[in-house]
Amino acid sequence: MPELSHRRRTLVLAICCMSLLIVSLDNTILNVALPSLEKELHASVSGLQWTIDAYTLVLASLLMLAGSTADRIGRRRVFKAGLVLFTLGSLLCSLAPTLESLVAFRMVQAVGGSMLNPVAMSIITNTFTDPRERARAIGAWGAVVGISMAAGPLIGGLLVDSVGWRSIFWINVPIGIAAFVLTWRYIPESRAPKPRRPDPVGQLLVIGVLGALTYAIIEAPHAGLTSPLILSFAAVAALSLVGLLLYEPRRAEPLIELRFFRSAPFSGATVIAICAFAALGGFLFLNTLYLQNVRGLSALHAGLYMLPMATMTFLCAPLSGRLVGSRGPRLSLLVSGVAMTASGVLFAAFDAETTTGLLFTGYVLFGLGFGMVNAPITNTAVSGMPRSQAGVAAAVASTSRQIGQTLGVAVIGAVLAGGTVGAVASASYRTGFVGASHPAWWIITACGVCVLLVGALSSGAWARRTAHRTAKRLDPSADNSDAVPNGPAQR
């Protein structure tokens, strides 16, 4: 990629952030619309889970393929194709007549979405070559998540209450078209000097792991843990995982470069991403159903209730980016882990839902924790790797996020579905929901503890040494002086 002026780099960042905005906005808006979907399309809890997880599952399965393909045939080309597919999928979702068709069209959206965020991150990484500038750019990128969390529930609630749930997908269309035009006009084409070859076997194994595991988790409360169907899907997931671990190291250019995980910061970032986004997926799923189905709030009022969480995420994301650029990711990760754990404990042990003051305190703490975690995940994932493999590294980080959100919704939804069966049957859903959600909140608390512990372990001097060794093994001829994922950025 040619060296760009500061103004042009800023414009490239803004265009890339537009792609993140529509992808993130889509999920937060959809969460607010879940109760409306439940009523109009007669959806069960598992049906609501699939409207979210069909998207995140396909996204997680294809992100690494999209990242390596973009490195090979051109990042701008793949980015534009993703915008077209995502915009078309959004339009189809707004026309879906049934729950099944909505799930199918969400998968079309996801195919396009898989070409957006990891490719955009790769474009940013190759545009902002200075580590400090890159950390700030990633902080701004993370702030867009906060914007989507703040705007999504409000815009979604307003649209659902005034026009209907179908209108939540319309907003993606003009943004997608504008992003496509700006990409075509201002983003230069770029490719990796030595792109990877396709790995169809590895791709199929990834789909087997994620698809079978998600299906087994979501459907287990209805079919039973020991049913032949669930056991079969669990076996497919396990065998696919074993096949992936055995097959990928044999390839010269695998879909998943397992050598990345010799870097403690990179491995830590992957685990932290899964835990943090699992907590986010479960948090949004639980609170949306609670605020509207138990407290009886409208979609707009539910969005306003969750505004403290969104505001904290919006404020803390750029702050975290600056901290990562100046002091490394350790402080951000520790603050994030403590805040997310404290939020989970408030709901799990003190029934924060039942007291408005505690409810808002829990929202503020979770927003603080989630806002602090995104920048160190991304910066660690891409900064410790050679720039020639930025697309693959960014795709692994993005995949970890989507895997986390997929598993979060699947596991939390399954726990909730199992716990509320008796409550629904006894016509005491409102009373039974809080008690049934306790195990789910303890799972979210455990995710926060994991962020704290893994963040502390993967951000020390030993972890930095493993990152340097890994970067050198991956590309011995490259200058890895900027690959300092867990220390202050160096000029």
N, C-alpha and C positions, 0 to 999 in steps of 0.2 A: 504494500500500500504506500503511495507517495506521501511525503511529509506535507501536512496540511497546516494552514494558519490557525491561530487560536480561535478565531471566529468560526472557521469551517469545522474545527473539531467540536466546538460547542454545538453547532447545528447538527452534526452527525449524532452526538449524544442525545439531543432532543428528539430526533427522529427515532432512534433506537428505543428511547423511553416511551414513545407513543405505542410501540408494539407491546411493551410490558404493560402499559396502561389498559389496553383493550383486553389482554389475556387475564390480568388480575381483576379488572373491573367485572369481567364476565362471571368469575367465581363468586365475588362478594355480592353482586346483584342477585345471582341465582339463589344464594342462601336465603336472602330475604323473601324470595318468591316461593320457597319450598311449601309452606302451608297452603298457598293458593294452588300450587300444582297438586298437592295432596287431595284437595277438595274437587277441583275441576276434572282431573284425570283419574281420580279414585286410586291414588297411589298408596302403597304400603310403605313402611319404614325402609324396607329393602329397595323398593322402587325409587324412593327419594335418594337413597345411597347411590343407586346406579346412575341417576341423572348427573351426579357429581363425579363418581368414580369412572364412569365410561370415558369421560373426558380426560381425567388425570391419568388413567391407566394407559390409554393410547398415547398420550403425551409422553409418559415415562418410557414407554416401550420404544418410541421412535426418536427421542431426543439425541441419542448418541449417533444414530444413523444420519440424522439431519446435520449434526455438527461435522462429522467426517466428510459427508457429501459436500457441504458448503466449502470446506477446506480444499476439496478436490476440484469442483466444477465452478466455484465462484460464490462468495458469500452474498453479494448483492443479488445475484440471480436467484438463489434459494430463498433469500429474505423476501423478495418480491412475490415469488410463487406462494410462500406461506401467507402473505397478506391477502392474496386473492382467495385462497382456500378458506382461510379463517372468516373472511367477510362473507363468502358464499355460504359457509356453514351456518353463520349467524342468521342470515336471511332465511335459510331452510328451517332452523329451529323455531323461528317466529311463526312459521306456517304449520308446525307439526300438529297432526290431528289426534295422535295418541301418545301415551307414555313411551311405547316401544319405538315409534318413529322419532320422538324427541331424543331418546338415547342414541339412536342411530345417527341423527344429524349432529349430536354433540361429538360423536366420534369423527365426523367430517371436520368439524371445528378443530378437533385435537390434532388431526393430521397437519392442518395449516399452522396451528400453534407450535407444533414441534419444530417448525422451520423458523420460528421467530426468536424466542428468547435466547437459546444457546448461540444462535448465529449472531444476534445483536450483541451479545456479550463478547463474542469473538471479534466482531468489528470494533467494539470499544477497546478491547485489549490491544489490538493492533493499531488503533488510532492514538491512544494515550500510552506512549512508550515509557514516559517518566513515571517511576513508581508512586511518587506523591500525587501527581496529577491523576494517575490511574485510580488510586485509592479514593480521591475526591469524586471522580466520575462514578465509581461504583457506589459511593455514598449517595450521590444524586439518583442513581439508578434504584437504589434501595428505597429512597424517599418516595418514589412513584408507587411502591407497594402501599405505603402509608396513605398516599392520595387516593388510591383505589379503595382502600379500606374505609376511608372517611367518606368519599363520594359515593361508593357503591351502595351501601345501605340506604343513604338518603335519596339518591336518584332512583334506586330500585324501589324503595318504599313509595315514593311519590308516583312512579309509573304504575306500580302494581295497584295502588289504591285508586288512581284516576283513570288509567287506560286498561290495565290488565297485565298479566304476567308475560304475554307475548311481546309486549313493547320493550322488555328489558334487553332483548337481543337487537333491537333496531339501532341502539346507540353505537354498536360496533361498526355499522355499515359506513357512515360518513367518516369516522376516524380511520377506518381501514383504507378507504379510498384516498383520503388526504395523505396518509402515511405512504401509500404506494407511489403517489405522484412525487412527493418529496424525496423518496428513496431513489426513484428513477432520475431525479434532477440533481441531487446533491451528494449521494453516497458513492464514492469510487469503488470500482470492483477490486477485489483482493482474493488471493488464493494462498494456500500453504506451499512453500517451496518443494516439500516432499509429502504430498497428501497420501493418505492411507487408501489401500484397496478395499473394495466392498467385502463384507463378511456375512453372507446370507445365513449360514448355519448359526453363527453367533447371534444374529438378529432373531432368528426363530426361537432359539433357546431363551433369550431375554423375554420374549413375548410369552413363552410357556411358563416361565417362573412367575412373572407378574400377573398374567391373566388367570392362571389356575389358582394361585394363592388368594387373589382378591375374590374370586368367585366362591372359593371354599369358605372364606371368612364371612362374607355377606350372607350367603345362603344357609350357613350352619344353624342359626337359630330356628329356621323353619324346617329344614330337612333333618336336623339332628347331627350331632358331631360324629356319630358312629354309622351314619347311613352310607351305603355303597357309593352314592354319588359324591359326597363330600370326601370320603376316603380316596376315591379315584382322583379327584382334582388335587388333593394334597399330595398324592403320590406323583402326579405329573409335575407339580411344582418342585418337589424334592429331586426327582430324576433330572429335570431340566437344569436345576442349580448345579448338581454334580457334573452333568455334561458340560456346562459352561466353564466350571473350574478346571476340568480336564482338557477341554478342547482349546480354549483361548490361549493358554501358554504355548501351544504347539504352533501357533500361527506367527509368521513374521510381522504381520500387521493386523492384530486382532481388533475386533469392534471395541472391546473393553481392554485397555492396556492395564493388566493386573500389576505391572511394575509401578504404576502410579501409587499403589497402596503401600509400597515400601516407605513412602514418606509419611511419617507420623502426623504432620499437620494436614496433609491431604486426606489421610484416612480419618482423622478426627473431624475434619470439615464435613466429610461424607456422613458420618454417624450423627453429628450435630444437626446437619440439614434434615436428615430423616426424622430425628426426634422433635426438632423445633416445628417442622411443618406438619408432623402428625398431631402435635399439640394444637396447632392452629386449625387444622381441619376438624378435629374433634370439638374444639372450643366453639367455632362458628356453628357447627351442626347442632350442638346441644343448646346453645343460647338462642338460636333462631327458633327452634321448636318450643323452648321454654317460654320465651317472651310472647309469642303469638298464640300458642296452643294452651298454655297454662295461665299466663297473666292476662291473656285475651287482648293484647295490644294489636293495633293495626300494623301493617307492614312499615308504614312511615314512622310511626311511634317506636317500633322496634329498632329501626335504623337510628333514630335519635338516641335511644338508650345506649347503643353500642358506640356512639360517637366518642366518648372518652378514650376507649381503647384505640380507635382509629387515629385520633389526634395525637396520642402519645407515640404511636408507630411513626406517624408523619414527622414529628419533631425529633425523634431519637435516631432515625435512620441516617440523616446527613451528619448528625453529631458523631455517630458511630463511625461513619466513613472518615471523618477528620481524625478521630482517635486512632483508627487503624493506620492512617497515613503517617501519623506523628509518633505513636507509641506502640504500634503493633496491635494484634487482635486480642491479646490476653484480657485486658480490662473489660472490653466490650463483652467478651464471652462470659466472664465471671458475673458481671452485672446482669446479663441476660438470664443466666442459669438461676441466680438467686431470685430475680423478679418473677420468672415463670413458675418456679417452685412455690413461692409464697402465694401466688394467685391460685394455683391448683389446690393448695392446702385450705385456703379460705372457703372454696366451694366444697371440697371433699369432707372437711372436718367441722366446718362452722355453718354450713348451709347458707352461703352468701346470697343465694338466689332469693331467699325469703326476707332479706333486709335490704332496702334500697341503698343505704350507705355502704354496707359491705359489698353489695353487688357492683357499685361503681368503683370501689376500691380494688376489687378483683379485676375489673376491666382496665383500670389505669395500670396496675402492676403487669398484667399480661401484655398490654400495648407497649409498655416500657421494655419488657424482656424481648418481645418479638422485634421491636424496632432496632434494638442493639445487635441482634444476632445475624442479620442478613449480610451486612457488609463484610464482617470477618469471614463468613463462609465463602463468599465469592472471591474475595481478595486472596485468601489462602489457596483456594482451588486453582486459580489461574496464575498467580504470581510465582509459584514454585516450579512451574513447568516451562520448557522451551517454548518460545512464541510460535514455532512451527507446529506445535500440537495444541495450540490455544483452543481450537474448536472442540477437540475431543475432551480436553480437561474441563472446559466450560459446560459441555454437554453432560459430563458425569455429575458435576455440581447441580445442574438444573434437574437432571434425572433423579438425584437424591431428594430434591425438594418435592418433586411430584410423587415419588414413591412414598415419601413420608405423608403427604396429604392423602394419597389414596389409602394407605394403611390406616391413617388416623380416622377417616370417615368410615372405613370398613369395620375396624375394630370397635370404635366408639358406638357406631350404629348397631352393631351386632350385640354389644353389651346392653345397650339401651332397649333394643327390641326384646331381648330375653328377659329383662327386668320389668318391662311394662306390660307384658302379656297378661299377668294376673290383675294388674291395675285396670287395664282396659276392660277385662272381662267382668270385673266387679263395679264397673261404672265409676271408678274413683281415679280416673287418669290424672286429674290435676293434683290430687293428694299424693298419688303414687309416683309421679314423675321425679320429684326431688330425691326420694329414697332410692329409686331405681338408677338414678344417675351417679350415685356415690362411687361405685366401682369405676365408672368412666372417668370421674374426676381424679381418682387416685392414679389412673393410667397417665393422665395429663401431668399430674404432679411428678410421676416417675420420669417422664420425658424431660421436665425441667431439671431434675437432679442429674440426669444423664448429660445434659448440656453443660451443667456446672462442672462435673467431674471430668468429662472428656475434654472440655475446654481448658481446664487447668493442666491436664496431662499432656496435651498436644501443643502447648504454646511455650515450652521452656527451651533451654539451650540444647538439650538432647534432641528434642523434636526438630529444631532448626538444622542440626547436623545431619539428621536423616533426610531432610528435604534437599540439602545441598548434594548429598551423595546420590540421591535418586535423580535429580536434574542432570548430574554429570553422566550417569549411566544412560539416561534417555537420549542425550545428545552431547557426546564428548567434545565436539567441535564448537559448540555454541558458547557464547558469553552469558553465563548465568549470574552475573553480578547483581542483577535486579531480582533474583529469585530468593527473596528473604521473606517468606510468608509469615513468620511469627516474630519478627523484630521490626523496629522502626524502618520505614522506607529509606533507602540510601540513594543519594544522588551520585 
